[in-house]
Amino acid sequence: MLISKIQIDTITISMYVLSMDVYLFFKVQLPTKYYVSLFQQLVGNSNKATVVVNWLSTPFAAQYVRIVPKAYNNGMCMRVDLFACEDFQVPFLFISKLNDVSLPASPSTSVTLNCISKFSPQRPPGYEWRKDGSVLPDTKSSLTISYSSAIDIYNNSRCVRESISLRKVQCSSTYQCSVSLPGLQLKGDTKGNVTVILKVPGQPAVQVKQSDIKARSTTVTFSYSPGSDEAPIVSFYLQYQNKSFNINITLPGSLSSKELINLKPYTSYSIRMMAESVLGKGDWSSFGSFTTATAPPEVTVQAVNVTGVTSTSIYVEWRVI
């Protein structure tokens, strides 16, 4: 209703209000509970029988009306009638705050933001949507946001890993809905955040087949399949070691195997791997182990002197050829 007139009447013979303050306000989702849209001081009765009519200086739409008596005769007693009409002639615009929502990181999921506004019916509003400050082509009162891929979210959102010890990566975007009444200077906007939880890679699968193990080399095979909430693998990190050394190798994410060379025969090695995406490094796999095969000597020797020393021993000299 558009409130335009307040009528004050007496209800007793001896008590009536001389003056009052009138507040018209509506409830909004702000740190303060209510937003006062109009305040006006009005004159009340001056005797026991007169009906006083006060016209508001500016008719206005409101959800609540509060009348605070300021001066009175014997007591604060009065009867009040509010006059309003359904045909809004004065343009107005109220906008509710956009809700913060979470978008699941799985295929074919979506969320809808609704820009809820109350406005003069004779002036339909125009809508403009922005994402992180950039104007979107949508011009309706609702906006549907769909999940496509983790890499798309990463490229178009603000992503922060919650902790190096956790796989979770929180990506968020701020959406703004601006509402205006064409031809008028009435405009308002509201903002809300859309959050998507992504993940860095988990542990890769690592294997060294017994048939691939040789005396001085072996082949390591590995794989990792990202989930719908993960980005493609860009790198693998391979670490292998024994008691005397530790070697780390960085490999392209497109590889699935790596030959290790220059190993020592009949030596035990430990091996593990880690995957990395644009979202960050994942978890190390558990250590696996293998032992290289035995091998014949790599050099040839020739005896140059063999001399008997006793009945049970001989003296031998040789050289490497």
Secondary structure as a PSIPRED ss2 file (coil, helix, strand):
# PSIPRED VFORMAT (PSIPRED V4.0)

   1 M C   1.000  0.000  0.000
   2 L E   0.000  0.000  1.000
   3 I E   0.000  0.000  1.000
   4 S E   0.000  0.000  1.000
   5 K E   0.000  0.000  1.000
   6 I E   0.000  0.000  1.000
   7 Q E   0.000  0.000  1.000
   8 I E   0.000  0.000  1.000
   9 D E   0.000  0.000  1.000
  10 T C   1.000  0.000  0.000
  11 I C   1.000  0.000  0.000
  12 T C   1.000  0.000  0.000
  13 I C   1.000  0.000  0.000
  14 S C   1.000  0.000  0.000
  15 M C   1.000  0.000  0.000
  16 Y E   0.000  0.000  1.000
  17 V E   0.000  0.000  1.000
  18 L E   0.000  0.000  1.000
  19 S E   0.000  0.000  1.000
  20 M E   0.000  0.000  1.000
  21 D E   0.000  0.000  1.000
  22 V E   0.000  0.000  1.000
  23 Y E   0.000  0.000  1.000
  24 L E   0.000  0.000  1.000
  25 F E   0.000  0.000  1.000
  26 F E   0.000  0.000  1.000
  27 K E   0.000  0.000  1.000
  28 V C   1.000  0.000  0.000
  29 Q C   1.000  0.000  0.000
  30 L C   1.000  0.000  0.000
  31 P C   1.000  0.000  0.000
  32 T C   1.000  0.000  0.000
  33 K C   1.000  0.000  0.000
  34 Y E   0.000  0.000  1.000
  35 Y E   0.000  0.000  1.000
  36 V E   0.000  0.000  1.000
  37 S E   0.000  0.000  1.000
  38 L E   0.000  0.000  1.000
  39 F E   0.000  0.000  1.000
  40 Q E   0.000  0.000  1.000
  41 Q E   0.000  0.000  1.000
  42 L E   0.000  0.000  1.000
  43 V E   0.000  0.000  1.000
  44 G C   1.000  0.000  0.000
  45 N C   1.000  0.000  0.000
  46 S C   1.000  0.000  0.000
  47 N C   1.000  0.000  0.000
  48 K C   1.000  0.000  0.000
  49 A C   1.000  0.000  0.000
  50 T C   1.000  0.000  0.000
  51 V C   1.000  0.000  0.000
  52 V E   0.000  0.000  1.000
  53 V E   0.000  0.000  1.000
  54 N E   0.000  0.000  1.000
  55 W E   0.000  0.000  1.000
  56 L E   0.000  0.000  1.000
  57 S E   0.000  0.000  1.000
  58 T E   0.000  0.000  1.000
  59 P E   0.000  0.000  1.000
  60 F E   0.000  0.000  1.000
  61 A E   0.000  0.000  1.000
  62 A C   1.000  0.000  0.000
  63 Q C   1.000  0.000  0.000
  64 Y E   0.000  0.000  1.000
  65 V E   0.000  0.000  1.000
  66 R E   0.000  0.000  1.000
  67 I E   0.000  0.000  1.000
  68 V E   0.000  0.000  1.000
  69 P E   0.000  0.000  1.000
  70 K E   0.000  0.000  1.000
  71 A E   0.000  0.000  1.000
  72 Y E   0.000  0.000  1.000
  73 N E   0.000  0.000  1.000
  74 N C   1.000  0.000  0.000
  75 G C   1.000  0.000  0.000
  76 M C   1.000  0.000  0.000
  77 C C   1.000  0.000  0.000
  78 M C   1.000  0.000  0.000
  79 R E   0.000  0.000  1.000
  80 V E   0.000  0.000  1.000
  81 D E   0.000  0.000  1.000
  82 L E   0.000  0.000  1.000
  83 F E   0.000  0.000  1.000
  84 A E   0.000  0.000  1.000
  85 C E   0.000  0.000  1.000
  86 E C   1.000  0.000  0.000
  87 D C   1.000  0.000  0.000
  88 F C   1.000  0.000  0.000
  89 Q C   1.000  0.000  0.000
  90 V C   1.000  0.000  0.000
  91 P C   1.000  0.000  0.000
  92 F C   1.000  0.000  0.000
  93 L E   0.000  0.000  1.000
  94 F E   0.000  0.000  1.000
  95 I E   0.000  0.000  1.000
  96 S C   1.000  0.000  0.000
  97 K C   1.000  0.000  0.000
  98 L C   1.000  0.000  0.000
  99 N C   1.000  0.000  0.000
 100 D C   1.000  0.000  0.000
 101 V E   0.000  0.000  1.000
 102 S E   0.000  0.000  1.000
 103 L C   1.000  0.000  0.000
 104 P C   1.000  0.000  0.000
 105 A C   1.000  0.000  0.000
 106 S C   1.000  0.000  0.000
 107 P C   1.000  0.000  0.000
 108 S C   1.000  0.000  0.000
 109 T C   1.000  0.000  0.000
 110 S E   0.000  0.000  1.000
 111 V E   0.000  0.000  1.000
 112 T E   0.000  0.000  1.000
 113 L E   0.000  0.000  1.000
 114 N E   0.000  0.000  1.000
 115 C C   1.000  0.000  0.000
 116 I C   1.000  0.000  0.000
 117 S E   0.000  0.000  1.000
 118 K E   0.000  0.000  1.000
 119 F E   0.000  0.000  1.000
 120 S C   1.000  0.000  0.000
 121 P C   1.000  0.000  0.000
 122 Q C   1.000  0.000  0.000
 123 R C   1.000  0.000  0.000
 124 P C   1.000  0.000  0.000
 125 P C   1.000  0.000  0.000
 126 G E   0.000  0.000  1.000
 127 Y E   0.000  0.000  1.000
 128 E E   0.000  0.000  1.000
 129 W E   0.000  0.000  1.000
 130 R E   0.000  0.000  1.000
 131 K E   0.000  0.000  1.000
 132 D C   1.000  0.000  0.000
 133 G C   1.000  0.000  0.000
 134 S E   0.000  0.000  1.000
 135 V E   0.000  0.000  1.000
 136 L C   1.000  0.000  0.000
 137 P C   1.000  0.000  0.000
 138 D C   1.000  0.000  0.000
 139 T C   1.000  0.000  0.000
 140 K C   1.000  0.000  0.000
 141 S C   1.000  0.000  0.000
 142 S E   0.000  0.000  1.000
 143 L E   0.000  0.000  1.000
 144 T E   0.000  0.000  1.000
 145 I E   0.000  0.000  1.000
 146 S E   0.000  0.000  1.000
 147 Y C   1.000  0.000  0.000
 148 S C   1.000  0.000  0.000
 149 S C   1.000  0.000  0.000
 150 A H   0.000  1.000  0.000
 151 I H   0.000  1.000  0.000
 152 D H   0.000  1.000  0.000
 153 I H   0.000  1.000  0.000
 154 Y H   0.000  1.000  0.000
 155 N H   0.000  1.000  0.000
 156 N H   0.000  1.000  0.000
 157 S C   1.000  0.000  0.000
 158 R E   0.000  0.000  1.000
 159 C E   0.000  0.000  1.000
 160 V E   0.000  0.000  1.000
 161 R E   0.000  0.000  1.000
 162 E C   1.000  0.000  0.000
 163 S C   1.000  0.000  0.000
 164 I C   1.000  0.000  0.000
 165 S C   1.000  0.000  0.000
 166 L C   1.000  0.000  0.000
 167 R C   1.000  0.000  0.000
 168 K E   0.000  0.000  1.000
 169 V E   0.000  0.000  1.000
 170 Q E   0.000  0.000  1.000
 171 C E   0.000  0.000  1.000
 172 S E   0.000  0.000  1.000
 173 S E   0.000  0.000  1.000
 174 T E   0.000  0.000  1.000
 175 Y E   0.000  0.000  1.000
 176 Q E   0.000  0.000  1.000
 177 C E   0.000  0.000  1.000
 178 S E   0.000  0.000  1.000
 179 V E   0.000  0.000  1.000
 180 S E   0.000  0.000  1.000
 181 L C   1.000  0.000  0.000
 182 P C   1.000  0.000  0.000
 183 G C   1.000  0.000  0.000
 184 L C   1.000  0.000  0.000
 185 Q C   1.000  0.000  0.000
 186 L C   1.000  0.000  0.000
 187 K E   0.000  0.000  1.000
 188 G E   0.000  0.000  1.000
 189 D E   0.000  0.000  1.000
 190 T E   0.000  0.000  1.000
 191 K E   0.000  0.000  1.000
 192 G E   0.000  0.000  1.000
 193 N E   0.000  0.000  1.000
 194 V E   0.000  0.000  1.000
 195 T E   0.000  0.000  1.000
 196 V E   0.000  0.000  1.000
 197 I E   0.000  0.000  1.000
 198 L E   0.000  0.000  1.000
 199 K E   0.000  0.000  1.000
 200 V C   1.000  0.000  0.000
 201 P C   1.000  0.000  0.000
 202 G C   1.000  0.000  0.000
 203 Q C   1.000  0.000  0.000
 204 P C   1.000  0.000  0.000
 205 A E   0.000  0.000  1.000
 206 V E   0.000  0.000  1.000
 207 Q E   0.000  0.000  1.000
 208 V C   1.000  0.000  0.000
 209 K C   1.000  0.000  0.000
 210 Q H   0.000  1.000  0.000
 211 S H   0.000  1.000  0.000
 212 D H   0.000  1.000  0.000
 213 I C   1.000  0.000  0.000
 214 K C   1.000  0.000  0.000
 215 A C   1.000  0.000  0.000
 216 R C   1.000  0.000  0.000
 217 S C   1.000  0.000  0.000
 218 T E   0.000  0.000  1.000
 219 T E   0.000  0.000  1.000
 220 V E   0.000  0.000  1.000
 221 T E   0.000  0.000  1.000
 222 F E   0.000  0.000  1.000
 223 S E   0.000  0.000  1.000
 224 Y C   1.000  0.000  0.000
 225 S C   1.000  0.000  0.000
 226 P C   1.000  0.000  0.000
 227 G C   1.000  0.000  0.000
 228 S C   1.000  0.000  0.000
 229 D C   1.000  0.000  0.000
 230 E E   0.000  0.000  1.000
 231 A C   1.000  0.000  0.000
 232 P C   1.000  0.000  0.000
 233 I E   0.000  0.000  1.000
 234 V E   0.000  0.000  1.000
 235 S E   0.000  0.000  1.000
 236 F E   0.000  0.000  1.000
 237 Y E   0.000  0.000  1.000
 238 L E   0.000  0.000  1.000
 239 Q E   0.000  0.000  1.000
 240 Y E   0.000  0.000  1.000
 241 Q E   0.000  0.000  1.000
 242 N C   1.000  0.000  0.000
 243 K C   1.000  0.000  0.000
 244 S C   1.000  0.000  0.000
 245 F C   1.000  0.000  0.000
 246 N E   0.000  0.000  1.000
 247 I E   0.000  0.000  1.000
 248 N E   0.000  0.000  1.000
 249 I E   0.000  0.000  1.000
 250 T E   0.000  0.000  1.000
 251 L E   0.000  0.000  1.000
 252 P E   0.000  0.000  1.000
 253 G C   1.000  0.000  0.000
 254 S C   1.000  0.000  0.000
 255 L C   1.000  0.000  0.000
 256 S C   1.000  0.000  0.000
 257 S E   0.000  0.000  1.000
 258 K E   0.000  0.000  1.000
 259 E E   0.000  0.000  1.000
 260 L E   0.000  0.000  1.000
 261 I C   1.000  0.000  0.000
 262 N C   1.000  0.000  0.000
 263 L C   1.000  0.000  0.000
 264 K C   1.000  0.000  0.000
 265 P C   1.000  0.000  0.000
 266 Y C   1.000  0.000  0.000
 267 T C   1.000  0.000  0.000
 268 S E   0.000  0.000  1.000
 269 Y E   0.000  0.000  1.000
 270 S E   0.000  0.000  1.000
 271 I E   0.000  0.000  1.000
 272 R E   0.000  0.000  1.000
 273 M E   0.000  0.000  1.000
 274 M E   0.000  0.000  1.000
 275 A E   0.000  0.000  1.000
 276 E E   0.000  0.000  1.000
 277 S E   0.000  0.000  1.000
 278 V C   1.000  0.000  0.000
 279 L C   1.000  0.000  0.000
 280 G E   0.000  0.000  1.000
 281 K E   0.000  0.000  1.000
 282 G C   1.000  0.000  0.000
 283 D C   1.000  0.000  0.000
 284 W C   1.000  0.000  0.000
 285 S C   1.000  0.000  0.000
 286 S C   1.000  0.000  0.000
 287 F C   1.000  0.000  0.000
 288 G E   0.000  0.000  1.000
 289 S E   0.000  0.000  1.000
 290 F E   0.000  0.000  1.000
 291 T E   0.000  0.000  1.000
 292 T C   1.000  0.000  0.000
 293 A C   1.000  0.000  0.000
 294 T C   1.000  0.000  0.000
 295 A C   1.000  0.000  0.000
 296 P C   1.000  0.000  0.000
 297 P C   1.000  0.000  0.000
 298 E C   1.000  0.000  0.000
 299 V C   1.000  0.000  0.000
 300 T C   1.000  0.000  0.000
 301 V E   0.000  0.000  1.000
 302 Q E   0.000  0.000  1.000
 303 A E   0.000  0.000  1.000
 304 V E   0.000  0.000  1.000
 305 N E   0.000  0.000  1.000
 306 V E   0.000  0.000  1.000
 307 T E   0.000  0.000  1.000
 308 G E   0.000  0.000  1.000
 309 V E   0.000  0.000  1.000
 310 T E   0.000  0.000  1.000
 311 S C   1.000  0.000  0.000
 312 T C   1.000  0.000  0.000
 313 S E   0.000  0.000  1.000
 314 I E   0.000  0.000  1.000
 315 Y E   0.000  0.000  1.000
 316 V E   0.000  0.000  1.000
 317 E E   0.000  0.000  1.000
 318 W E   0.000  0.000  1.000
 319 R E   0.000  0.000  1.000
 320 V E   0.000  0.000  1.000
 321 I C   1.000  0.000  0.000
